[in-house]
Amino acid sequence: MSAPNSVIIFGPTGDVGSAAALQAYKEGAKVTLAMRDTTKHIPSLSGITADRSEADLTKPETIKAAVRQSGAKLAFIYAIFGTSDHMRASMDALKEAGIETPVLLSSYSVQSDIRSVSPDDHIPWVHAQVEISLEEVYGKDGFVAVRPNYFASNILWFKPGIQAGEVRHANPEAEYDWISPEDIGRVCGYILARGLKHRVVWLMGSEKRALKDAVGVVARALGREIKVTKITAEEALDELLKNGTPEQTARWIVRYITEDAGYEFKTAVVEEARGNVLKYTHRAPVKFGQWVDRNLAKFEA
């Protein structure tokens, strides 16, 4: 029997990272958690044995130290916005320290060739630039890009409105797939533990649910009335900017929800993406209502 893979998980305190670590552990991998604060409690990982190393994906020297300490050959990483080199120095550090296959949490919005994504499409462009950095360091087939679509946890963007009893949105009829972050992490953990080299893994939830209906699910779970009000694109942009969203990101979000909503259900990879959670985890995807029930406390905090 071959020795178990040794993997390092950057960002294990997040829902995706913690689920990736847990799944890799369950699959028999030796797991190291790379985190800024190694003392931070991670409730979902309290039952596993895992080393911890202090590291920051924006600081290459800490990356090299953590990877070398772990002896890992595979790493879970995620895109960081705002780096001047699109994380190229971080990728170099991973390679130099001994990582053979990085698994990147990318985005379903990267639908075209990574070098043809326009900077005007800010969210896909940032993820594409990180994928380009990986390709330049590891080669075209030397890493895995996991590209999930619309997270179920995105409903928490509207938590202030949910708590106030009114959610304001520029397109309440817009439909999304609401994939569970834990499902995304489980797929990543399986890929890491098995050392799979599938170049791109598309992920979608199994549902198609309008934003207004998703708010209704939350309202019923909380036992309260929540009004959904349609606002203009200009009002939506103004609210995002007032809440501290960077302008490029805010403009992309507004365009996505008003002009491009539902594009994902028309892509060539939609059926593949819908089937991949079951394919990789051997479990049916978590439904949006199930995710809400399991995370009710987050709406009240």
VOBA-977848 format. One record per residue (C-alpha): residue number from 1; residue in one letter; z, y, x. Coordinates in Angstrom, 2 decimals, always signed. Example, Ala and Ser with C-alpha at 12.3 -4.5 7.8 and 13.67 -1.06 7.14 Angstrom:
REM residues 2
r pos->1, code->A, zz->+7.80, yy->-4.50, xx->+12.30 .
r pos->2, code->S, zz->+7.14, yy->-1.06, xx->+13.67 .
REM end
This chain:
REM residues 301
r pos->1, code->M, zz->+0.00, yy->+0.00, xx->+0.00 .
r pos->2, code->S, zz->-0.91, yy->+3.44, xx->+1.33 .
r pos->3, code->A, zz->+1.80, yy->+6.00, xx->+2.00 .
r pos->4, code->P, zz->+2.41, yy->+8.51, xx->-0.81 .
r pos->5, code->N, zz->+0.78, yy->+11.91, xx->-0.49 .
r pos->6, code->S, zz->+2.95, yy->+14.72, xx->+0.76 .
r pos->7, code->V, zz->+2.32, yy->+17.89, xx->-1.26 .
r pos->8, code->I, zz->+3.61, yy->+21.44, xx->-1.19 .
r pos->9, code->I, zz->+3.81, yy->+23.53, xx->-4.36 .
r pos->10, code->F, zz->+3.63, yy->+27.30, xx->-4.06 .
r pos->11, code->G, zz->+5.07, yy->+29.11, xx->-7.08 .
r pos->12, code->P, zz->+7.20, yy->+26.25, xx->-8.43 .
r pos->13, code->T, zz->+9.30, yy->+28.57, xx->-10.60 .
r pos->14, code->G, zz->+6.33, yy->+29.23, xx->-12.90 .
r pos->15, code->D, zz->+5.48, yy->+27.00, xx->-15.84 .
r pos->16, code->V, zz->+2.30, yy->+25.65, xx->-14.21 .
r pos->17, code->G, zz->+3.78, yy->+25.24, xx->-10.73 .
r pos->18, code->S, zz->+6.93, yy->+23.48, xx->-11.94 .
r pos->19, code->A, zz->+4.89, yy->+21.10, xx->-14.11 .
r pos->20, code->A, zz->+2.60, yy->+20.37, xx->-11.14 .
r pos->21, code->A, zz->+5.61, yy->+19.56, xx->-8.97 .
r pos->22, code->L, zz->+7.15, yy->+17.32, xx->-11.62 .
r pos->23, code->Q, zz->+3.92, yy->+15.41, xx->-12.24 .
r pos->24, code->A, zz->+3.25, yy->+14.94, xx->-8.52 .
r pos->25, code->Y, zz->+6.79, yy->+13.61, xx->-8.10 .
r pos->26, code->K, zz->+6.37, yy->+11.21, xx->-11.02 .
r pos->27, code->E, zz->+3.14, yy->+9.98, xx->-9.43 .
r pos->28, code->G, zz->+5.06, yy->+9.09, xx->-6.25 .
r pos->29, code->A, zz->+4.25, yy->+12.06, xx->-4.04 .
r pos->30, code->K, zz->+6.71, yy->+13.61, xx->-1.60 .
r pos->31, code->V, zz->+7.18, yy->+17.14, xx->-2.94 .
r pos->32, code->T, zz->+8.14, yy->+20.37, xx->-1.18 .
r pos->33, code->L, zz->+8.74, yy->+23.54, xx->-3.19 .
r pos->34, code->A, zz->+7.59, yy->+26.71, xx->-1.42 .
r pos->35, code->M, zz->+9.28, yy->+29.76, xx->-2.90 .
r pos->36, code->R, zz->+10.48, yy->+33.24, xx->-2.05 .
r pos->37, code->D, zz->+14.06, yy->+32.45, xx->-3.08 .
r pos->38, code->T, zz->+14.98, yy->+28.86, xx->-2.29 .
r pos->39, code->T, zz->+18.27, yy->+29.16, xx->-4.19 .
r pos->40, code->K, zz->+16.61, yy->+29.88, xx->-7.53 .
r pos->41, code->H, zz->+17.35, yy->+27.28, xx->-10.21 .
r pos->42, code->I, zz->+14.35, yy->+25.55, xx->-11.77 .
r pos->43, code->P, zz->+15.65, yy->+23.77, xx->-14.90 .
r pos->44, code->S, zz->+12.63, yy->+21.50, xx->-15.36 .
r pos->45, code->L, zz->+12.95, yy->+20.21, xx->-11.79 .
r pos->46, code->S, zz->+16.69, yy->+19.57, xx->-11.75 .
r pos->47, code->G, zz->+16.16, yy->+15.81, xx->-11.96 .
r pos->48, code->I, zz->+13.85, yy->+15.37, xx->-8.98 .
r pos->49, code->T, zz->+14.31, yy->+15.11, xx->-5.25 .
r pos->50, code->A, zz->+12.31, yy->+17.81, xx->-3.48 .
r pos->51, code->D, zz->+12.66, yy->+19.79, xx->-0.28 .
r pos->52, code->R, zz->+12.59, yy->+23.58, xx->-0.45 .
r pos->53, code->S, zz->+11.00, yy->+26.01, xx->+1.99 .
r pos->54, code->E, zz->+11.03, yy->+29.78, xx->+1.97 .
r pos->55, code->A, zz->+7.46, yy->+31.06, xx->+1.72 .
r pos->56, code->D, zz->+5.29, yy->+33.77, xx->+0.21 .
r pos->57, code->L, zz->+1.55, yy->+33.29, xx->-0.39 .
r pos->58, code->T, zz->+0.93, yy->+36.88, xx->+0.73 .
r pos->59, code->K, zz->+2.61, yy->+36.26, xx->+4.12 .
r pos->60, code->P, zz->+0.58, yy->+33.86, xx->+6.29 .
r pos->61, code->E, zz->+3.32, yy->+33.23, xx->+8.85 .
r pos->62, code->T, zz->+5.68, yy->+31.97, xx->+6.14 .
r pos->63, code->I, zz->+2.90, yy->+29.76, xx->+4.80 .
r pos->64, code->K, zz->+2.37, yy->+28.13, xx->+8.18 .
r pos->65, code->A, zz->+6.09, yy->+27.59, xx->+8.71 .
r pos->66, code->A, zz->+6.59, yy->+26.03, xx->+5.27 .
r pos->67, code->V, zz->+3.58, yy->+23.72, xx->+5.51 .
r pos->68, code->R, zz->+4.49, yy->+22.54, xx->+9.00 .
r pos->69, code->Q, zz->+8.07, yy->+21.89, xx->+7.93 .
r pos->70, code->S, zz->+6.88, yy->+19.89, xx->+4.90 .
r pos->71, code->G, zz->+4.22, yy->+17.84, xx->+6.66 .
r pos->72, code->A, zz->+2.13, yy->+18.23, xx->+3.51 .
r pos->73, code->K, zz->-1.61, yy->+17.62, xx->+3.49 .
r pos->74, code->L, zz->-2.24, yy->+18.95, xx->-0.03 .
r pos->75, code->A, zz->-1.12, yy->+22.23, xx->-1.57 .
r pos->76, code->F, zz->-0.96, yy->+23.81, xx->-5.01 .
r pos->77, code->I, zz->-1.75, yy->+27.53, xx->-4.81 .
r pos->78, code->Y, zz->-2.64, yy->+30.32, xx->-7.22 .
r pos->79, code->A, zz->-4.71, yy->+33.50, xx->-7.08 .
r pos->80, code->I, zz->-2.87, yy->+36.69, xx->-6.19 .
r pos->81, code->F, zz->-4.33, yy->+39.97, xx->-7.38 .
r pos->82, code->G, zz->-4.52, yy->+42.99, xx->-5.12 .
r pos->83, code->T, zz->-4.87, yy->+41.40, xx->-1.67 .
r pos->84, code->S, zz->-7.34, yy->+43.31, xx->+0.49 .
r pos->85, code->D, zz->-8.86, yy->+40.15, xx->+1.98 .
r pos->86, code->H, zz->-8.87, yy->+38.05, xx->-1.23 .
r pos->87, code->M, zz->-6.26, yy->+35.76, xx->+0.34 .
r pos->88, code->R, zz->-8.49, yy->+34.82, xx->+3.28 .
r pos->89, code->A, zz->-5.60, yy->+35.08, xx->+5.77 .
r pos->90, code->S, zz->-3.50, yy->+32.85, xx->+3.51 .
r pos->91, code->M, zz->-6.27, yy->+30.23, xx->+3.40 .
r pos->92, code->D, zz->-6.59, yy->+30.36, xx->+7.18 .
r pos->93, code->A, zz->-2.84, yy->+29.80, xx->+7.44 .
r pos->94, code->L, zz->-2.97, yy->+26.77, xx->+5.13 .
r pos->95, code->K, zz->-5.78, yy->+25.24, xx->+7.19 .
r pos->96, code->E, zz->-4.15, yy->+25.97, xx->+10.54 .
r pos->97, code->A, zz->-0.85, yy->+24.45, xx->+9.39 .
r pos->98, code->G, zz->-2.45, yy->+21.18, xx->+8.33 .
r pos->99, code->I, zz->-3.37, yy->+21.44, xx->+4.64 .
r pos->100, code->E, zz->-6.46, yy->+19.31, xx->+4.11 .
r pos->101, code->T, zz->-7.04, yy->+19.93, xx->+0.39 .
r pos->102, code->P, zz->-5.80, yy->+23.00, xx->-1.51 .
r pos->103, code->V, zz->-5.71, yy->+22.85, xx->-5.32 .
r pos->104, code->L, zz->-6.23, yy->+26.36, xx->-6.70 .
r pos->105, code->L, zz->-5.19, yy->+27.55, xx->-10.13 .
r pos->106, code->S, zz->-8.33, yy->+29.53, xx->-10.97 .
r pos->107, code->S, zz->-9.80, yy->+30.66, xx->-14.30 .
r pos->108, code->Y, zz->-12.18, yy->+29.34, xx->-16.95 .
r pos->109, code->S, zz->-13.73, yy->+32.79, xx->-16.98 .
r pos->110, code->V, zz->-15.50, yy->+31.92, xx->-13.70 .
r pos->111, code->Q, zz->-18.59, yy->+30.53, xx->-15.39 .
r pos->112, code->S, zz->-21.37, yy->+31.54, xx->-13.00 .
r pos->113, code->D, zz->-21.89, yy->+31.01, xx->-9.28 .
r pos->114, code->I, zz->-18.84, yy->+32.46, xx->-7.56 .
r pos->115, code->R, zz->-20.97, yy->+34.82, xx->-5.48 .
r pos->116, code->S, zz->-22.76, yy->+36.27, xx->-8.50 .
r pos->117, code->V, zz->-19.68, yy->+37.35, xx->-10.50 .
r pos->118, code->S, zz->-19.74, yy->+41.10, xx->-11.04 .
r pos->119, code->P, zz->-16.77, yy->+43.25, xx->-9.95 .
r pos->120, code->D, zz->-16.96, yy->+44.76, xx->-13.44 .
r pos->121, code->D, zz->-15.74, yy->+41.40, xx->-14.76 .
r pos->122, code->H, zz->-12.40, yy->+41.95, xx->-13.09 .
r pos->123, code->I, zz->-10.43, yy->+38.80, xx->-13.96 .
r pos->124, code->P, zz->-13.22, yy->+36.30, xx->-13.16 .
r pos->125, code->W, zz->-14.23, yy->+38.37, xx->-10.13 .
r pos->126, code->V, zz->-10.77, yy->+38.21, xx->-8.54 .
r pos->127, code->H, zz->-10.60, yy->+34.45, xx->-9.03 .
r pos->128, code->A, zz->-14.14, yy->+34.04, xx->-7.72 .
r pos->129, code->Q, zz->-13.29, yy->+36.00, xx->-4.57 .
r pos->130, code->V, zz->-10.33, yy->+33.70, xx->-3.90 .
r pos->131, code->E, zz->-12.58, yy->+30.68, xx->-4.40 .
r pos->132, code->I, zz->-15.05, yy->+32.22, xx->-1.93 .
r pos->133, code->S, zz->-12.24, yy->+32.59, xx->+0.62 .
r pos->134, code->L, zz->-11.38, yy->+28.92, xx->+0.15 .
r pos->135, code->E, zz->-15.01, yy->+27.89, xx->+0.47 .
r pos->136, code->E, zz->-15.39, yy->+29.86, xx->+3.70 .
r pos->137, code->V, zz->-12.35, yy->+28.13, xx->+5.18 .
r pos->138, code->Y, zz->-12.60, yy->+24.62, xx->+3.70 .
r pos->139, code->G, zz->-16.27, yy->+24.25, xx->+2.84 .
r pos->140, code->K, zz->-17.85, yy->+23.92, xx->-0.58 .
r pos->141, code->D, zz->-16.29, yy->+20.55, xx->-1.35 .
r pos->142, code->G, zz->-13.06, yy->+20.94, xx->+0.61 .
r pos->143, code->F, zz->-10.86, yy->+22.25, xx->-2.20 .
r pos->144, code->V, zz->-10.29, yy->+21.85, xx->-5.94 .
r pos->145, code->A, zz->-10.57, yy->+24.75, xx->-8.38 .
r pos->146, code->V, zz->-8.72, yy->+24.06, xx->-11.63 .
r pos->147, code->R, zz->-10.10, yy->+26.45, xx->-14.24 .
r pos->148, code->P, zz->-8.02, yy->+26.61, xx->-17.44 .
r pos->149, code->N, zz->-8.79, yy->+28.85, xx->-20.37 .
r pos->150, code->Y, zz->-6.37, yy->+30.75, xx->-22.66 .
r pos->151, code->F, zz->-2.72, yy->+29.91, xx->-22.02 .
r pos->152, code->A, zz->-0.44, yy->+29.29, xx->-25.00 .
r pos->153, code->S, zz->+2.12, yy->+31.44, xx->-23.20 .
r pos->154, code->N, zz->-0.20, yy->+34.44, xx->-23.52 .
r pos->155, code->I, zz->+1.30, yy->+34.88, xx->-26.99 .
r pos->156, code->L, zz->+4.34, yy->+36.27, xx->-25.16 .
r pos->157, code->W, zz->+2.27, yy->+39.35, xx->-24.30 .
r pos->158, code->F, zz->+3.04, yy->+40.31, xx->-27.89 .
r pos->159, code->K, zz->+6.77, yy->+39.66, xx->-27.71 .
r pos->160, code->P, zz->+7.77, yy->+43.31, xx->-28.30 .
r pos->161, code->G, zz->+5.66, yy->+43.36, xx->-31.46 .
r pos->162, code->I, zz->+6.93, yy->+39.97, xx->-32.55 .
r pos->163, code->Q, zz->+10.50, yy->+41.18, xx->-32.17 .
r pos->164, code->A, zz->+9.67, yy->+44.44, xx->-34.00 .
r pos->165, code->G, zz->+7.87, yy->+42.62, xx->-36.81 .
r pos->166, code->E, zz->+4.37, yy->+43.94, xx->-36.15 .
r pos->167, code->V, zz->+1.73, yy->+42.71, xx->-33.69 .
r pos->168, code->R, zz->-1.08, yy->+45.19, xx->-32.99 .
r pos->169, code->H, zz->-4.38, yy->+43.77, xx->-31.75 .
r pos->170, code->A, zz->-7.99, yy->+44.94, xx->-31.49 .
r pos->171, code->N, zz->-9.40, yy->+41.67, xx->-32.81 .
r pos->172, code->P, zz->-6.89, yy->+39.53, xx->-34.75 .
r pos->173, code->E, zz->-9.70, yy->+37.17, xx->-35.79 .
r pos->174, code->A, zz->-10.50, yy->+36.26, xx->-32.18 .
r pos->175, code->E, zz->-10.09, yy->+32.53, xx->-31.58 .
r pos->176, code->Y, zz->-8.55, yy->+30.89, xx->-28.51 .
r pos->177, code->D, zz->-7.74, yy->+27.35, xx->-27.39 .
r pos->178, code->W, zz->-4.06, yy->+27.97, xx->-26.51 .
r pos->179, code->I, zz->-3.70, yy->+25.43, xx->-23.72 .
r pos->180, code->S, zz->-0.13, yy->+24.63, xx->-22.69 .
r pos->181, code->P, zz->+0.79, yy->+25.77, xx->-19.14 .
r pos->182, code->E, zz->+2.62, yy->+22.47, xx->-18.74 .
r pos->183, code->D, zz->-0.60, yy->+20.55, xx->-19.45 .
r pos->184, code->I, zz->-2.36, yy->+22.60, xx->-16.79 .
r pos->185, code->G, zz->+0.40, yy->+21.84, xx->-14.31 .
r pos->186, code->R, zz->+0.38, yy->+18.14, xx->-15.11 .
r pos->187, code->V, zz->-3.34, yy->+17.97, xx->-14.37 .
r pos->188, code->C, zz->-2.80, yy->+19.78, xx->-11.06 .
r pos->189, code->G, zz->+0.08, yy->+17.47, xx->-10.13 .
r pos->190, code->Y, zz->-2.00, yy->+14.36, xx->-10.86 .
r pos->191, code->I, zz->-4.86, yy->+15.67, xx->-8.72 .
r pos->192, code->L, zz->-2.47, yy->+16.43, xx->-5.87 .
r pos->193, code->A, zz->-0.66, yy->+13.11, xx->-5.97 .
r pos->194, code->R, zz->-3.89, yy->+11.12, xx->-6.10 .
r pos->195, code->G, zz->-5.67, yy->+13.24, xx->-3.51 .
r pos->196, code->L, zz->-8.65, yy->+13.76, xx->-5.82 .
r pos->197, code->K, zz->-11.48, yy->+15.96, xx->-4.59 .
r pos->198, code->H, zz->-13.16, yy->+16.95, xx->-7.84 .
r pos->199, code->R, zz->-14.65, yy->+20.35, xx->-6.96 .
r pos->200, code->V, zz->-14.09, yy->+22.06, xx->-10.32 .
r pos->201, code->V, zz->-11.82, yy->+20.85, xx->-13.13 .
r pos->202, code->W, zz->-12.31, yy->+22.70, xx->-16.43 .
r pos->203, code->L, zz->-9.41, yy->+22.78, xx->-18.88 .
r pos->204, code->M, zz->-9.08, yy->+23.81, xx->-22.52 .
r pos->205, code->G, zz->-6.60, yy->+23.10, xx->-25.26 .
r pos->206, code->S, zz->-7.68, yy->+20.94, xx->-28.17 .
r pos->207, code->E, zz->-7.39, yy->+23.68, xx->-30.81 .
r pos->208, code->K, zz->-9.34, yy->+26.71, xx->-31.95 .
r pos->209, code->R, zz->-6.89, yy->+29.13, xx->-33.52 .
r pos->210, code->A, zz->-7.25, yy->+32.84, xx->-34.30 .
r pos->211, code->L, zz->-4.71, yy->+35.26, xx->-32.85 .
r pos->212, code->K, zz->-3.46, yy->+36.21, xx->-36.32 .
r pos->213, code->D, zz->-2.89, yy->+32.53, xx->-37.15 .
r pos->214, code->A, zz->-1.05, yy->+31.98, xx->-33.88 .
r pos->215, code->V, zz->+1.27, yy->+34.86, xx->-34.77 .
r pos->216, code->G, zz->+1.80, yy->+33.13, xx->-38.12 .
r pos->217, code->V, zz->+2.89, yy->+29.96, xx->-36.31 .
r pos->218, code->V, zz->+5.43, yy->+31.97, xx->-34.33 .
r pos->219, code->A, zz->+6.63, yy->+33.77, xx->-37.49 .
r pos->220, code->R, zz->+7.28, yy->+30.49, xx->-39.30 .
r pos->221, code->A, zz->+9.06, yy->+29.02, xx->-36.29 .
r pos->222, code->L, zz->+11.31, yy->+32.09, xx->-36.06 .
r pos->223, code->G, zz->+11.78, yy->+32.27, xx->-39.83 .
r pos->224, code->R, zz->+10.71, yy->+35.88, xx->-40.17 .
r pos->225, code->E, zz->+7.83, yy->+38.05, xx->-41.37 .
r pos->226, code->I, zz->+5.49, yy->+39.38, xx->-38.67 .
r pos->227, code->K, zz->+2.69, yy->+41.73, xx->-39.68 .
r pos->228, code->V, zz->-0.62, yy->+41.69, xx->-37.78 .
r pos->229, code->T, zz->-2.39, yy->+45.06, xx->-37.63 .
r pos->230, code->K, zz->-5.92, yy->+45.63, xx->-36.36 .
r pos->231, code->I, zz->-6.28, yy->+48.59, xx->-34.02 .
r pos->232, code->T, zz->-9.27, yy->+50.14, xx->-32.22 .
r pos->233, code->A, zz->-10.38, yy->+49.12, xx->-28.74 .
r pos->234, code->E, zz->-9.33, yy->+52.58, xx->-27.52 .
r pos->235, code->E, zz->-5.84, yy->+52.13, xx->-28.95 .
r pos->236, code->A, zz->-5.58, yy->+48.68, xx->-27.39 .
r pos->237, code->L, zz->-6.58, yy->+50.04, xx->-23.99 .
r pos->238, code->D, zz->-4.08, yy->+52.88, xx->-24.27 .
r pos->239, code->E, zz->-1.26, yy->+50.46, xx->-25.12 .
r pos->240, code->L, zz->-2.10, yy->+48.20, xx->-22.17 .
r pos->241, code->L, zz->-2.15, yy->+51.13, xx->-19.77 .
r pos->242, code->K, zz->+1.16, yy->+52.47, xx->-21.14 .
r pos->243, code->N, zz->+2.68, yy->+49.02, xx->-20.58 .
r pos->244, code->G, zz->+1.72, yy->+49.13, xx->-16.91 .
r pos->245, code->T, zz->-1.39, yy->+46.95, xx->-16.93 .
r pos->246, code->P, zz->-3.73, yy->+47.97, xx->-14.06 .
r pos->247, code->E, zz->-6.76, yy->+49.83, xx->-15.43 .
r pos->248, code->Q, zz->-9.41, yy->+47.36, xx->-14.24 .
r pos->249, code->T, zz->-7.49, yy->+44.47, xx->-15.76 .
r pos->250, code->A, zz->-6.83, yy->+46.38, xx->-18.99 .
r pos->251, code->R, zz->-10.49, yy->+47.28, xx->-19.45 .
r pos->252, code->W, zz->-11.57, yy->+43.67, xx->-18.88 .
r pos->253, code->I, zz->-9.00, yy->+42.40, xx->-21.39 .
r pos->254, code->V, zz->-10.15, yy->+44.83, xx->-24.08 .
r pos->255, code->R, zz->-13.79, yy->+43.96, xx->-23.52 .
r pos->256, code->Y, zz->-12.97, yy->+40.26, xx->-23.61 .
r pos->257, code->I, zz->-11.07, yy->+40.40, xx->-26.89 .
r pos->258, code->T, zz->-13.52, yy->+42.73, xx->-28.64 .
r pos->259, code->E, zz->-16.95, yy->+41.80, xx->-27.26 .
r pos->260, code->D, zz->-16.67, yy->+38.36, xx->-25.60 .
r pos->261, code->A, zz->-14.06, yy->+36.62, xx->-27.74 .
r pos->262, code->G, zz->-14.98, yy->+33.01, xx->-28.34 .
r pos->263, code->Y, zz->-17.49, yy->+32.78, xx->-25.50 .
r pos->264, code->E, zz->-15.61, yy->+29.78, xx->-24.09 .
r pos->265, code->F, zz->-16.46, yy->+27.65, xx->-27.11 .
r pos->266, code->K, zz->-20.18, yy->+28.17, xx->-26.40 .
r pos->267, code->T, zz->-20.14, yy->+27.17, xx->-22.72 .
r pos->268, code->A, zz->-21.89, yy->+24.06, xx->-21.40 .
r pos->269, code->V, zz->-18.60, yy->+22.59, xx->-20.17 .
r pos->270, code->V, zz->-16.57, yy->+22.98, xx->-23.37 .
r pos->271, code->E, zz->-16.44, yy->+19.29, xx->-24.29 .
r pos->272, code->E, zz->-15.60, yy->+18.28, xx->-20.73 .
r pos->273, code->A, zz->-12.87, yy->+20.90, xx->-20.61 .
r pos->274, code->R, zz->-11.37, yy->+19.77, xx->-23.92 .
r pos->275, code->G, zz->-11.16, yy->+16.17, xx->-22.70 .
r pos->276, code->N, zz->-9.73, yy->+16.72, xx->-19.24 .
r pos->277, code->V, zz->-6.04, yy->+16.98, xx->-20.13 .
r pos->278, code->L, zz->-6.16, yy->+13.50, xx->-21.64 .
r pos->279, code->K, zz->-8.41, yy->+12.23, xx->-18.85 .
r pos->280, code->Y, zz->-6.08, yy->+13.28, xx->-16.04 .
r pos->281, code->T, zz->-2.64, yy->+12.99, xx->-17.64 .
r pos->282, code->H, zz->-3.28, yy->+10.11, xx->-20.08 .
r pos->283, code->R, zz->-1.44, yy->+12.18, xx->-22.70 .
r pos->284, code->A, zz->-2.77, yy->+14.11, xx->-25.67 .
r pos->285, code->P, zz->-2.76, yy->+17.88, xx->-25.13 .
r pos->286, code->V, zz->+0.26, yy->+19.80, xx->-26.40 .
r pos->287, code->K, zz->-0.50, yy->+21.61, xx->-29.66 .
r pos->288, code->F, zz->+0.25, yy->+25.32, xx->-29.96 .
r pos->289, code->G, zz->+2.92, yy->+24.74, xx->-32.59 .
r pos->290, code->Q, zz->+4.63, yy->+22.21, xx->-30.33 .
r pos->291, code->W, zz->+4.60, yy->+24.69, xx->-27.47 .
r pos->292, code->V, zz->+6.12, yy->+27.39, xx->-29.68 .
r pos->293, code->D, zz->+8.88, yy->+25.08, xx->-30.90 .
r pos->294, code->R, zz->+9.77, yy->+24.16, xx->-27.31 .
r pos->295, code->N, zz->+9.84, yy->+27.77, xx->-26.17 .
r pos->296, code->L, zz->+11.49, yy->+29.64, xx->-29.05 .
r pos->297, code->A, zz->+14.15, yy->+31.07, xx->-26.76 .
r pos->298, code->K, zz->+11.48, yy->+33.01, xx->-24.86 .
r pos->299, code->F, zz->+10.64, yy->+35.02, xx->-27.96 .
r pos->300, code->E, zz->+14.25, yy->+36.11, xx->-28.39 .
r pos->301, code->A, zz->+15.12, yy->+36.90, xx->-24.78 .
REM end
